[in-house]
């Protein structure tokens, strides 16, 4: 089984929105499942199969899981920035969960408002409406603390705000980020021993445990795919 990055032909673009990291789209491939890696972000995924449309909110993921691939389906998603959240839809409730929203025609209800289903090209219109209605907001402190900036708050207050905006602890986010860094190095051809040092792991066993949990693959397997 492979990671989505290796299995799908994913098209990505930026979005003219302060809340969004990227917008992406892809089609089904002839495989039964893929590895959904751990993620500190949440996203909205809209997919179509056999003429039916589905709107799913995917929360942050604290571990890699196997996800089935629907046959002959098209997907597009909005990946939100770390720190962006919807006050009426608490992110902690979405951790390691998917929430499929009921549809009524071409609309769905989100945060007490009726929204039209967006598409890959016009998703900024959808996001702008959410912002104007106060349905989505952003806590810049989350970015500041991740970048190591000075925060005039107690550690307890910082952790509370991070968890409110992301659903995760600060420690969990940093572990996921480090696993992503290690995987990117391996994908680029770095040796496992170099990755242990560059990504800040205690030893190879520590790296292996981390990547198996967060990426669903061992360092050896990732290196093999890279070759």
C-alpha positions as CSV (number, residue, x, y, z in Angstrom):
1,X,0.0,0.0,0.0
2,X,1.3,3.5,-0.9
3,X,0.9,7.0,0.4
4,X,-1.5,9.3,-1.5
5,X,1.4,11.4,-2.6
6,X,2.9,8.4,-4.4
7,X,-0.3,6.8,-5.7
8,X,-2.5,9.6,-7.0
9,X,-1.9,12.2,-9.7
10,X,-2.7,15.2,-7.5
11,X,-3.2,18.7,-8.9
12,X,-2.7,21.5,-6.4
13,X,-3.1,25.3,-6.3
14,X,-2.9,28.1,-3.8
15,X,-6.1,29.9,-2.8
16,X,-6.8,33.6,-2.3
17,X,-7.8,33.1,1.3
18,X,-6.0,33.7,4.6
19,X,-7.4,30.4,6.0
20,X,-6.3,28.0,3.3
21,X,-3.0,26.2,2.7
22,X,-3.9,24.7,-0.6
23,X,-6.7,23.4,-2.9
24,X,-6.2,20.0,-4.5
25,X,-8.0,17.6,-6.8
26,X,-7.5,14.0,-8.0
27,X,-9.2,11.0,-9.5
28,X,-9.5,7.4,-8.4
29,X,-6.8,5.0,-9.3
30,X,-7.1,1.2,-9.8
31,X,-6.1,0.3,-6.2
32,X,-8.2,-0.8,-3.3
33,X,-6.7,1.5,-0.7
34,X,-4.1,4.0,0.1
35,X,-2.2,5.2,3.2
36,X,-3.7,8.3,4.7
37,X,-0.8,9.8,6.7
38,X,-1.1,11.7,9.9
39,X,-2.0,15.4,9.5
40,X,-2.1,18.4,11.8
41,X,-4.6,20.1,9.6
42,X,-8.3,19.6,8.8
43,X,-9.9,19.7,5.4
44,X,-13.1,19.7,3.5
45,X,-13.3,17.1,0.7
46,X,-16.0,17.1,-2.0
47,X,-16.2,14.0,-4.1
48,X,-18.4,12.7,-6.9
49,X,-19.2,9.1,-7.8
50,X,-21.9,7.7,-10.1
51,X,-23.6,11.1,-10.3
52,X,-23.7,11.5,-6.6
53,X,-21.9,14.3,-4.7
54,X,-20.6,13.9,-1.1
55,X,-19.2,16.6,1.2
56,X,-16.9,15.3,4.0
57,X,-15.0,17.2,6.7
58,X,-11.8,15.3,7.6
59,X,-10.3,16.2,10.9
60,X,-6.6,16.1,12.0
61,X,-5.2,12.6,12.0
62,X,-2.8,11.4,14.8
63,X,-1.7,8.2,13.0
64,X,-1.6,6.7,9.5
65,X,-4.6,4.6,8.5
66,X,-5.6,2.6,5.4
67,X,-8.3,4.3,3.4
68,X,-10.4,2.6,0.7
69,X,-10.5,4.2,-2.7
70,X,-14.0,4.6,-4.3
71,X,-14.2,3.3,-7.8
72,X,-14.4,5.9,-10.6
73,X,-14.6,8.9,-8.3
74,X,-13.4,12.5,-8.6
75,X,-12.2,14.5,-5.5
76,X,-11.2,18.0,-4.6
77,X,-10.3,19.3,-1.2
78,X,-9.6,22.4,0.7
79,X,-6.7,22.0,3.2
80,X,-6.8,24.6,5.9
81,X,-3.9,26.3,7.5
82,X,-2.7,25.4,10.9
83,X,-4.6,27.8,13.2
84,X,-7.7,28.2,11.0
85,X,-10.9,26.8,12.6
86,X,-14.7,27.0,12.7
87,X,-16.0,28.1,16.2
88,X,-19.3,26.3,15.6
89,X,-17.5,23.0,14.6
90,X,-14.9,22.3,17.3
91,X,-11.8,20.8,15.8
92,X,-11.1,18.5,18.9
93,X,-14.4,16.7,18.0
94,X,-13.0,15.9,14.5
95,X,-9.6,14.4,15.5
96,X,-9.3,11.0,13.7
97,X,-12.8,11.3,12.4
98,X,-14.7,12.1,9.2
99,X,-18.0,14.0,9.2
100,X,-20.1,13.6,6.0
101,X,-22.6,16.4,5.7
102,X,-26.2,15.8,4.6
103,X,-27.0,17.4,1.2
104,X,-30.2,19.1,0.0
105,X,-30.0,19.6,-3.7
106,X,-26.8,21.6,-4.4
107,X,-26.5,22.8,-0.8
108,X,-25.4,21.6,2.6
109,X,-25.7,23.1,6.1
110,X,-22.5,24.2,7.9
111,X,-22.3,26.1,11.1
112,X,-26.0,26.9,11.0
113,X,-25.8,28.3,7.5
114,X,-26.8,26.9,4.1
115,X,-23.9,26.7,1.7
116,X,-23.7,26.0,-2.0
117,X,-21.4,23.1,-2.9
118,X,-18.2,24.8,-4.3
119,X,-16.0,23.5,-7.1
120,X,-12.2,23.5,-7.6
121,X,-12.3,26.8,-9.5
122,X,-14.6,28.9,-7.3
123,X,-13.8,27.7,-3.8
124,X,-12.7,31.2,-2.9
125,X,-16.3,32.4,-3.2
126,X,-17.4,29.7,-0.7
127,X,-14.6,30.6,1.7
128,X,-15.4,34.3,1.5
129,X,-19.0,33.7,2.5
130,X,-17.8,31.6,5.5
131,X,-15.6,34.4,6.6
132,X,-18.2,37.1,6.2
133,X,-20.6,35.1,8.3
134,X,-18.0,34.6,11.0
135,X,-18.1,30.8,10.5
136,X,-14.3,30.6,10.1
137,X,-11.5,32.3,12.0
138,X,-7.8,32.2,12.6
139,X,-5.6,32.2,15.7
140,X,-2.2,33.6,14.6
141,X,-0.7,32.6,18.0
142,X,-0.6,29.0,16.7
143,X,1.7,29.9,13.9
144,X,3.8,32.1,16.2
145,X,4.4,29.4,18.7
146,X,5.3,26.9,16.0
147,X,7.8,29.3,14.6
148,X,9.3,29.7,18.1
149,X,8.3,33.3,18.6
150,X,7.9,34.8,22.1
151,X,4.4,34.4,23.5
152,X,3.4,36.3,26.5
153,X,1.2,33.6,27.9
154,X,1.5,30.7,30.3
155,X,2.3,27.3,28.8
156,X,-1.1,26.1,29.9
157,X,-2.8,29.0,28.1
158,X,-0.8,28.3,24.9
159,X,-1.7,24.6,25.0
160,X,-5.3,25.4,25.5
161,X,-5.4,27.8,22.5
162,X,-3.4,25.4,20.3
163,X,-5.8,22.6,21.1
164,X,-8.9,24.8,20.5
165,X,-7.6,25.8,17.0
166,X,-6.1,22.5,15.9
167,X,-7.6,19.7,18.1
168,X,-4.1,18.6,18.9
169,X,-1.4,19.2,21.5
170,X,1.6,21.2,20.6
171,X,3.8,18.1,21.1
172,X,1.7,16.0,18.7
173,X,1.9,18.7,16.0
174,X,5.7,18.9,16.3
175,X,6.0,15.1,16.1
176,X,3.9,15.1,12.9
177,X,6.0,17.9,11.4
178,X,9.2,16.1,12.2
179,X,7.9,12.9,10.5
180,X,7.0,14.9,7.4
181,X,10.5,16.4,7.4
182,X,12.1,13.0,7.7
183,X,9.9,11.6,4.9
184,X,10.7,14.5,2.6
185,X,14.4,13.8,3.2
186,X,14.0,10.1,2.4
187,X,11.9,10.9,-0.7
188,X,14.7,13.2,-1.8
189,X,17.3,10.3,-1.5
190,X,18.9,11.0,1.9
191,X,20.2,8.0,3.7
192,X,18.4,6.8,6.8
193,X,21.4,7.6,9.1
194,X,21.5,11.2,7.7
195,X,17.8,11.6,8.3
196,X,18.1,10.5,11.9
197,X,20.5,13.4,12.5
198,X,18.9,16.0,10.3
199,X,15.3,15.4,11.6
200,X,16.5,15.2,15.2
201,X,15.7,11.7,16.2
202,X,17.6,9.9,19.0
203,X,18.4,6.9,16.9
204,X,17.2,4.8,13.9
205,X,14.7,2.9,16.1
206,X,13.1,6.2,17.2
207,X,12.8,7.2,13.5
208,X,11.3,3.9,12.5
209,X,8.6,4.1,15.3
210,X,7.7,7.6,14.3
211,X,7.4,6.9,10.6
212,X,5.4,3.7,11.1
213,X,3.0,5.6,13.3
214,X,2.6,8.8,11.4
215,X,3.4,7.8,7.8
216,X,2.4,4.1,7.8
217,X,5.7,3.0,6.4
218,X,9.2,2.2,7.6
219,X,12.2,4.4,6.6
220,X,13.4,1.5,4.5
221,X,10.2,1.2,2.6
222,X,10.1,5.0,2.0
223,X,13.7,4.9,0.7
224,X,12.9,1.9,-1.5
225,X,9.9,3.8,-3.1
226,X,12.1,6.8,-3.6
227,X,14.6,4.7,-5.6
